[in-house]
Amino acid sequence: MPKLQRPTCTATRGERIARGVVAGVVASFALSMAATEPFVAILAGAAALLIGTMAITGSCPQDWFRAPAASADQPSAAEFEDARDLVDLRPTRRNPDRDR
């Protein structure tokens, strides 16, 4: 089973507290709109739930859309040798005989 990768963006304690306050304000707005505009209240409630979840977990929205990075130690599923083992990307010295 592959290891779970840590999110690349983690919120600090202050950012998490600020997100919690914003989630509370958006939730109170959703409750105040429930009687007059239920569609707006549902959208605001969903946004408050999302912001509250981010405040609790400390995750960032940019982590949701990032593709997982392939690990170099994962075996290749193909039947041939992995090119990561064959390619040497170190710089080479210039050949003085070839530069004439």
Secondary structure in CASP SS format (residue, H / E / C, confidence):
PFRMAT SS
TARGET T0000
AUTHOR 0000-0000-0000
METHOD secondary structure of the structure
MODEL  1
M C 1.00
P C 1.00
K C 1.00
L C 1.00
Q C 1.00
R C 1.00
P C 1.00
T C 1.00
C C 1.00
T C 1.00
A C 1.00
T C 1.00
R H 1.00
G H 1.00
E H 1.00
R H 1.00
I H 1.00
A H 1.00
R H 1.00
G H 1.00
V H 1.00
V H 1.00
A H 1.00
G H 1.00
V H 1.00
V H 1.00
A H 1.00
S H 1.00
F H 1.00
A H 1.00
L H 1.00
S H 1.00
M H 1.00
A C 1.00
A C 1.00
T C 1.00
E C 1.00
P H 1.00
F H 1.00
V H 1.00
A H 1.00
I H 1.00
L H 1.00
A H 1.00
G H 1.00
A H 1.00
A H 1.00
A H 1.00
L H 1.00
L H 1.00
I H 1.00
G H 1.00
T H 1.00
M H 1.00
A H 1.00
I H 1.00
T H 1.00
G C 1.00
S C 1.00
C C 1.00
P H 1.00
Q H 1.00
D H 1.00
W C 1.00
F C 1.00
R C 1.00
A C 1.00
P C 1.00
A C 1.00
A C 1.00
S C 1.00
A C 1.00
D C 1.00
Q C 1.00
P C 1.00
S C 1.00
A C 1.00
A C 1.00
E C 1.00
F C 1.00
E C 1.00
D C 1.00
A H 1.00
R H 1.00
D H 1.00
L H 1.00
V C 1.00
D C 1.00
L C 1.00
R C 1.00
P C 1.00
T C 1.00
R C 1.00
R C 1.00
N C 1.00
P C 1.00
D C 1.00
R C 1.00
D C 1.00
R C 1.00
END
